[in-house]
């Protein structure tokens, strides 16, 4: 993000706890500092991009080296990290308590990964007081381009949108591993599996982004597993705080935690597939050149595709339902996620129907149950775990149990419907 600003003619001073990062930044034309306090001297705009809310509080308020000690009067602070929705209002409170009500504060979590960060096309979800948004607009546009969204609701609203987005991002990352592990266990050529699955209802942004990393021998860490583990913790904590059940998010959190327990936390999250394949963690890579025919693979990939489609449909319903619960405008939420890393075929194509009430699907709840049951039974023959597939099937079966089996498949959203008393 900082290097992108340099390329656009902005003078940037950077600080990071990891020296090699600073060295690369300086070689790209930036200036470096040794503390947050030194970094902010004489500047009007400060962007925080760290892993956790706790790190922001440390970098901003540390008694010896915190940025607050040298923040210019009237400076604009832009918080781009993902944290719980309450953390940005808490930063505002602490600034005011320390006599810095002059500081403009923008809640601006981002999505899009390292490539879009470098290109200045990140999705940025900006919220806060109008005066702060006006101050920060130019800098935000340099980092987001056309992907800057202003979220109504004040500080914390942008983080709420990011929280809902991460419902889908986390589930899709996990489902990518679950699906590719199943394809490999079925003996499918995994390179062919990628091409076939990405072209149909099984597609998700995360699937298209993560699978290529599984198919080559490459230990580059594009996004460490620890990052999405932290984000899913925010999601499930948000659900508990709201008293709102998040079935697939909770199942995803447990799979991700298993990955961390297996020592994968600092490794790229595409390696999560090894949790599903403990006896042969590199099976997906090995089968990228398997000598199978398209005809042999077609039937097996149908099993994988219908499983993914069912999970993605239930995930879309879970995410949108959470967004409505926390007070977000659903049509804006849809527009943001459809253009971000949480997107999937099912989310993009089916959410407008969900929101309009015009459920034109040709499949019923019971149809989805039949398809997912077929997939799960095939996986059971292999003793292959389907954590998300099994959870999604329970959601569809719960809706059928309520007498809605012949309703369109979007009736899965009724799981989260408020009960009238």
C-alpha positions as CSV (number, residue, x, y, z in Angstrom):
1,X,0.0,0.0,0.0
2,X,2.8,2.4,0.9
3,X,4.8,1.6,-2.2
4,X,1.7,2.2,-4.3
5,X,1.5,5.7,-2.8
6,X,5.2,6.4,-3.7
7,X,4.5,5.4,-7.3
8,X,1.7,7.9,-7.4
9,X,4.0,10.7,-6.3
10,X,3.3,10.8,-2.5
11,X,6.2,11.2,-0.1
12,X,5.8,8.4,2.4
13,X,7.7,7.5,5.6
14,X,7.2,4.0,6.8
15,X,7.8,2.0,10.0
16,X,7.6,-1.8,10.5
17,X,8.9,-4.1,13.2
18,X,10.4,-6.4,10.5
19,X,13.6,-4.8,9.1
20,X,13.6,-6.6,5.7
21,X,10.2,-5.0,5.0
22,X,11.6,-1.5,5.6
23,X,14.7,-2.3,3.5
24,X,12.5,-3.2,0.5
25,X,10.4,-0.1,1.1
26,X,13.4,2.2,1.1
27,X,14.7,0.6,-2.1
28,X,11.4,1.4,-3.7
29,X,11.8,5.1,-2.9
30,X,10.3,5.4,0.6
31,X,11.8,6.8,3.8
32,X,12.0,4.8,7.0
33,X,11.7,5.5,10.7
34,X,12.7,3.6,13.8
35,X,9.5,4.1,15.8
36,X,5.8,5.1,15.3
37,X,6.5,8.3,17.0
38,X,9.3,9.2,14.6
39,X,7.3,8.1,11.6
40,X,4.5,10.6,12.1
41,X,6.6,13.8,12.6
42,X,5.4,16.6,10.4
43,X,2.8,14.7,8.4
44,X,-0.9,15.3,8.1
45,X,-2.0,11.7,7.1
46,X,-1.1,8.5,9.0
47,X,-2.2,5.0,7.8
48,X,-2.1,2.1,10.2
49,X,-1.9,-1.3,8.4
50,X,-1.1,-4.0,11.0
51,X,-2.5,-7.4,12.0
52,X,-4.6,-6.7,15.1
53,X,-6.4,-4.0,17.0
54,X,-4.0,-4.5,19.9
55,X,-1.1,-3.6,17.6
56,X,-2.8,-0.4,16.6
57,X,-3.3,0.6,20.2
58,X,0.4,-0.2,20.9
59,X,1.6,1.8,17.9
60,X,-0.6,4.7,18.6
61,X,-0.6,5.0,22.4
62,X,2.7,3.4,23.6
63,X,4.0,5.7,26.4
64,X,7.5,5.9,24.9
65,X,7.2,5.5,21.2
66,X,3.5,5.8,20.4
67,X,2.5,7.9,17.4
68,X,0.3,10.1,19.6
69,X,3.4,11.7,21.0
70,X,4.2,13.4,17.7
71,X,0.9,13.5,15.8
72,X,0.5,16.9,14.1
73,X,-2.5,19.0,15.2
74,X,-5.4,18.2,12.9
75,X,-3.8,15.1,11.5
76,X,-5.9,12.4,9.8
77,X,-5.5,8.9,11.1
78,X,-6.7,6.1,8.8
79,X,-7.2,2.7,10.4
80,X,-7.0,0.0,7.7
81,X,-6.6,-3.1,9.8
82,X,-9.4,-5.6,10.6
83,X,-10.6,-5.6,14.2
84,X,-13.8,-6.0,16.1
85,X,-16.4,-3.3,15.3
86,X,-16.0,-1.7,18.7
87,X,-12.2,-1.0,18.3
88,X,-12.4,2.1,16.2
89,X,-14.9,3.9,18.5
90,X,-12.5,2.9,21.4
91,X,-9.6,4.5,19.6
92,X,-11.7,7.7,19.2
93,X,-12.5,7.6,23.0
94,X,-8.8,7.2,23.9
95,X,-7.7,10.0,21.6
96,X,-10.3,12.3,23.2
97,X,-9.3,11.3,26.7
98,X,-5.7,12.1,25.9
99,X,-6.6,15.6,24.7
100,X,-6.4,14.8,21.0
101,X,-10.0,15.6,19.9
102,X,-8.3,17.6,17.0
103,X,-7.3,14.3,15.3
104,X,-9.6,13.2,12.4
105,X,-10.2,9.4,12.5
106,X,-11.3,7.1,9.7
107,X,-12.4,3.5,10.1
108,X,-11.2,2.0,6.8
109,X,-10.6,-1.8,6.7
110,X,-9.4,-3.2,3.4
111,X,-9.8,-6.3,1.2
112,X,-8.1,-7.5,-1.9
113,X,-4.7,-8.9,-1.1
114,X,-1.2,-7.9,-2.0
115,X,-1.6,-7.5,-5.7
116,X,-4.5,-5.1,-5.5
117,X,-2.6,-3.2,-2.7
118,X,0.3,-2.7,-5.0
119,X,-2.0,-1.6,-7.8
120,X,-3.9,0.9,-5.7
121,X,-7.2,-1.0,-6.3
122,X,-8.0,-2.3,-2.8
123,X,-11.6,-2.4,-1.6
124,X,-11.7,0.1,1.2
125,X,-14.7,0.4,3.5
126,X,-14.5,3.9,4.9
127,X,-16.7,5.2,7.8
128,X,-16.5,7.9,10.4
129,X,-17.5,11.6,10.8
130,X,-18.1,13.4,7.5
131,X,-15.3,15.8,8.3
132,X,-12.8,13.0,8.7
133,X,-14.0,11.2,5.5
134,X,-13.5,14.5,3.6
135,X,-10.0,14.9,4.9
136,X,-9.0,11.4,4.1
137,X,-10.7,11.0,0.8
138,X,-7.7,11.8,-1.5
139,X,-5.4,9.3,0.3
140,X,-8.1,6.7,0.4
141,X,-8.8,7.1,-3.3
142,X,-5.1,6.7,-4.1
143,X,-5.2,3.3,-2.4
144,X,-8.6,2.1,-3.6
145,X,-9.2,3.8,-6.9
146,X,-12.9,3.1,-7.8
147,X,-13.2,0.6,-5.0
148,X,-13.7,3.1,-2.2
149,X,-17.0,2.7,-0.4
150,X,-18.4,5.1,2.2
151,X,-20.4,3.2,4.8
152,X,-23.0,5.1,6.8
153,X,-23.2,4.6,10.5
154,X,-20.1,6.3,11.9
155,X,-17.0,4.7,13.3
156,X,-17.2,0.9,13.4
157,X,-19.6,0.7,10.4
158,X,-16.8,0.0,8.0
159,X,-15.4,-2.7,10.3
160,X,-18.9,-4.3,10.4
161,X,-19.0,-4.6,6.7
162,X,-15.5,-6.1,6.7
163,X,-16.6,-8.6,9.4
164,X,-19.5,-9.7,7.2
165,X,-17.2,-9.9,4.2
166,X,-14.8,-12.2,6.2
167,X,-17.7,-14.6,6.9
168,X,-17.5,-15.4,3.2
169,X,-13.8,-15.0,2.8
170,X,-13.1,-17.5,5.6
171,X,-15.7,-20.0,4.6
172,X,-14.5,-19.9,0.9
173,X,-10.8,-20.3,1.9
174,X,-11.7,-23.4,4.0
175,X,-14.1,-24.8,1.4
176,X,-11.4,-24.4,-1.2
177,X,-9.2,-26.8,0.8
178,X,-12.1,-29.1,1.6
179,X,-13.1,-29.4,-2.1
180,X,-9.6,-29.8,-3.5
181,X,-8.7,-32.4,-0.9
182,X,-11.9,-34.3,-1.8
183,X,-11.0,-34.0,-5.6
184,X,-7.6,-35.4,-4.9
185,X,-8.9,-38.2,-2.7
186,X,-11.2,-39.2,-5.5
187,X,-8.2,-39.5,-7.8
188,X,-9.0,-36.6,-10.1
189,X,-6.4,-34.6,-12.0
190,X,-6.4,-31.6,-9.7
191,X,-5.3,-29.1,-12.4
192,X,-8.4,-30.2,-14.5
193,X,-10.5,-30.0,-11.3
194,X,-9.5,-26.4,-10.9
195,X,-10.4,-25.5,-14.4
196,X,-13.8,-27.3,-14.3
197,X,-14.9,-26.1,-10.9
198,X,-13.9,-22.5,-11.5
199,X,-16.2,-22.4,-14.6
200,X,-19.4,-23.3,-12.8
201,X,-21.5,-22.9,-9.7
202,X,-18.6,-23.9,-7.5
203,X,-16.6,-20.8,-8.3
204,X,-15.5,-18.4,-5.6
205,X,-12.9,-15.6,-5.7
206,X,-10.9,-17.5,-3.0
207,X,-11.0,-20.7,-5.0
208,X,-9.6,-19.0,-8.1
209,X,-7.0,-17.3,-6.0
210,X,-5.8,-20.1,-3.7
211,X,-5.9,-23.2,-5.8
212,X,-3.1,-22.2,-8.2
213,X,-0.8,-22.0,-5.1
214,X,-1.7,-25.6,-4.3
215,X,-0.8,-26.8,-7.8
216,X,2.9,-25.7,-7.8
217,X,5.8,-26.2,-5.5
218,X,6.0,-22.7,-3.9
219,X,6.4,-21.8,-0.3
220,X,5.7,-18.1,-0.8
221,X,3.4,-16.8,1.9
222,X,0.8,-14.6,0.2
223,X,-1.6,-14.6,3.1
224,X,-0.7,-16.4,6.3
225,X,-3.2,-18.7,7.9
226,X,-3.0,-16.8,11.1
227,X,-4.6,-13.8,9.4
228,X,-7.8,-15.5,8.5
229,X,-7.9,-17.3,11.8
230,X,-7.8,-13.9,13.5
231,X,-10.5,-12.6,11.3
232,X,-12.8,-15.6,11.8
233,X,-12.4,-15.1,15.5
234,X,-13.7,-11.6,15.1
235,X,-16.7,-12.9,13.1
236,X,-17.7,-15.6,15.6
237,X,-17.2,-13.2,18.6
238,X,-19.4,-10.7,16.7
239,X,-22.0,-13.4,16.3
240,X,-21.9,-14.3,20.0
241,X,-22.1,-10.6,21.0
242,X,-25.2,-10.2,18.9
243,X,-26.7,-13.5,20.0
244,X,-26.7,-14.6,16.4
245,X,-25.9,-18.2,15.3
246,X,-23.1,-18.6,12.7
247,X,-23.1,-22.2,11.8
248,X,-20.6,-22.3,8.9
249,X,-18.4,-19.6,10.3
250,X,-18.1,-21.6,13.5
251,X,-17.2,-24.8,11.7
252,X,-14.7,-22.8,9.6
253,X,-13.1,-21.4,12.7
254,X,-12.6,-24.9,14.0
255,X,-10.9,-26.2,10.8
256,X,-8.7,-23.1,10.8
257,X,-7.7,-23.7,14.4
258,X,-6.8,-27.2,13.5
259,X,-4.5,-25.8,10.9
260,X,-2.8,-23.6,13.4
261,X,-2.5,-26.5,15.9
262,X,-0.8,-28.5,13.1
263,X,1.9,-25.8,12.8
264,X,0.6,-24.0,9.7
265,X,-0.2,-20.6,11.3
266,X,2.7,-18.8,9.6
267,X,2.3,-20.6,6.3
268,X,0.2,-19.5,3.4
269,X,-3.4,-20.4,4.0
270,X,-3.5,-22.5,0.8
271,X,-1.6,-25.1,2.8
272,X,-4.8,-25.7,4.9
273,X,-5.6,-28.5,2.5
274,X,-3.0,-30.6,4.3
275,X,-5.3,-30.7,7.3
276,X,-7.7,-32.7,5.2
277,X,-5.0,-35.0,3.9
278,X,-2.8,-35.9,6.9
279,X,-1.6,-39.1,5.3
280,X,-0.4,-37.4,2.1
281,X,-0.4,-33.6,2.6
282,X,1.0,-33.0,-1.0
283,X,-1.6,-35.1,-2.8
284,X,-3.2,-32.1,-4.5
285,X,0.2,-31.1,-5.9
286,X,1.0,-34.7,-7.0
287,X,-2.2,-35.2,-8.9
288,X,-1.8,-31.9,-10.9
289,X,-0.3,-34.1,-13.6
290,X,-2.3,-37.3,-13.0
291,X,-3.0,-39.4,-16.1
292,X,-6.8,-39.3,-16.0
293,X,-9.3,-38.5,-18.7
294,X,-11.9,-35.8,-18.7
295,X,-14.6,-38.5,-18.9
296,X,-13.2,-40.3,-15.8
297,X,-13.0,-37.1,-13.9
298,X,-16.4,-35.6,-14.9
299,X,-18.6,-37.7,-12.6
300,X,-16.3,-37.3,-9.7
301,X,-16.1,-33.5,-10.1
302,X,-19.9,-33.4,-10.1
303,X,-19.7,-34.7,-6.6
304,X,-17.4,-31.9,-5.6
305,X,-19.2,-29.2,-7.5
306,X,-22.6,-29.8,-6.0
307,X,-21.1,-29.9,-2.5
308,X,-19.3,-26.5,-3.1
309,X,-22.4,-24.9,-4.5
310,X,-24.5,-26.0,-1.5
311,X,-22.0,-24.6,1.0
312,X,-21.6,-21.4,-0.9
313,X,-25.3,-20.8,-1.1
314,X,-25.7,-21.4,2.7
315,X,-22.7,-19.1,3.3
316,X,-24.3,-16.3,1.3
317,X,-27.4,-16.6,3.4
318,X,-25.4,-16.7,6.6
319,X,-23.4,-13.6,5.7
320,X,-26.3,-11.4,4.5
321,X,-28.4,-12.4,7.5
322,X,-25.5,-11.3,9.8
323,X,-25.2,-8.0,7.9
324,X,-28.9,-7.3,8.4
325,X,-28.7,-8.3,12.1
326,X,-25.9,-5.7,12.7
327,X,-27.7,-2.9,10.9
328,X,-26.0,-2.8,7.5
329,X,-27.9,-1.9,4.4
330,X,-28.1,-5.2,2.5
331,X,-28.1,-3.9,-1.1
332,X,-24.9,-1.8,-0.4
333,X,-23.4,-4.8,1.3
334,X,-24.1,-7.0,-1.7
335,X,-22.6,-4.5,-4.1
336,X,-19.4,-4.3,-2.0
337,X,-18.9,-8.1,-1.5
338,X,-19.7,-8.9,-5.2
339,X,-16.7,-6.9,-6.2
340,X,-14.4,-8.1,-3.4
341,X,-12.6,-11.2,-2.3
342,X,-15.7,-12.7,-0.6
343,X,-17.5,-13.1,-3.9
344,X,-18.7,-16.4,-5.3
345,X,-20.9,-17.5,-8.2
346,X,-23.7,-18.3,-5.7
347,X,-23.3,-15.1,-3.8
348,X,-23.3,-12.9,-6.9
349,X,-26.1,-14.7,-8.8
350,X,-28.4,-15.6,-5.9
351,X,-28.2,-12.8,-3.4
352,X,-30.2,-10.4,-5.5
353,X,-33.0,-12.9,-5.5
354,X,-32.7,-13.4,-1.8
355,X,-33.0,-9.7,-1.2
356,X,-35.9,-9.1,-3.6
357,X,-37.9,-12.1,-2.5
358,X,-38.2,-13.2,-6.1
359,X,-36.9,-16.8,-5.6
360,X,-36.8,-18.2,-9.1
361,X,-34.5,-21.1,-8.5
362,X,-35.4,-24.4,-10.2
363,X,-34.0,-26.4,-7.3
364,X,-35.8,-26.9,-4.0
365,X,-34.4,-27.4,-0.5
366,X,-34.9,-31.1,-0.8
367,X,-33.1,-31.1,-4.2
368,X,-30.0,-29.6,-2.5
369,X,-30.3,-32.1,0.3
370,X,-30.3,-35.0,-2.2
371,X,-27.2,-33.6,-4.0
372,X,-25.3,-32.9,-0.8
373,X,-26.2,-36.3,0.6
374,X,-24.8,-37.9,-2.5
375,X,-21.5,-36.0,-2.1
376,X,-21.2,-36.7,1.6
377,X,-21.9,-40.4,1.1
378,X,-19.1,-40.6,-1.5
379,X,-16.8,-38.8,0.9
380,X,-17.7,-41.2,3.7
381,X,-16.7,-44.2,1.6
382,X,-13.2,-42.6,1.5
383,X,-13.3,-41.7,5.2
384,X,-12.8,-38.1,4.0
385,X,-13.9,-35.3,6.4
386,X,-16.4,-32.7,5.1
387,X,-16.6,-30.2,8.0
388,X,-18.3,-27.5,6.0
389,X,-20.3,-29.8,3.7
390,X,-21.7,-31.7,6.7
391,X,-22.6,-28.4,8.5
392,X,-24.3,-27.0,5.4
393,X,-26.4,-30.1,4.9
394,X,-27.7,-29.8,8.4
395,X,-28.9,-26.3,7.6
396,X,-30.8,-27.4,4.6
397,X,-32.2,-30.4,6.5
398,X,-33.3,-28.1,9.3
399,X,-35.3,-26.0,6.9
400,X,-36.9,-29.1,5.4
401,X,-37.8,-30.2,8.9
402,X,-39.7,-27.0,9.3
403,X,-41.9,-28.1,6.3
404,X,-40.1,-26.0,3.7
405,X,-38.5,-28.8,1.7
406,X,-40.4,-28.0,-1.5
407,X,-39.5,-24.3,-1.3
408,X,-36.8,-22.8,-3.5
409,X,-33.3,-23.5,-2.2
410,X,-33.0,-19.8,-1.0
411,X,-35.3,-20.8,1.8
412,X,-32.2,-21.9,3.6
413,X,-32.1,-18.2,4.7
414,X,-35.2,-19.0,6.9
415,X,-32.8,-20.5,9.4
416,X,-32.0,-17.0,10.6
417,X,-35.5,-15.6,10.3
418,X,-36.9,-14.0,13.4
419,X,-39.6,-15.9,15.1
420,X,-42.8,-13.9,15.7
421,X,-44.2,-14.3,19.2
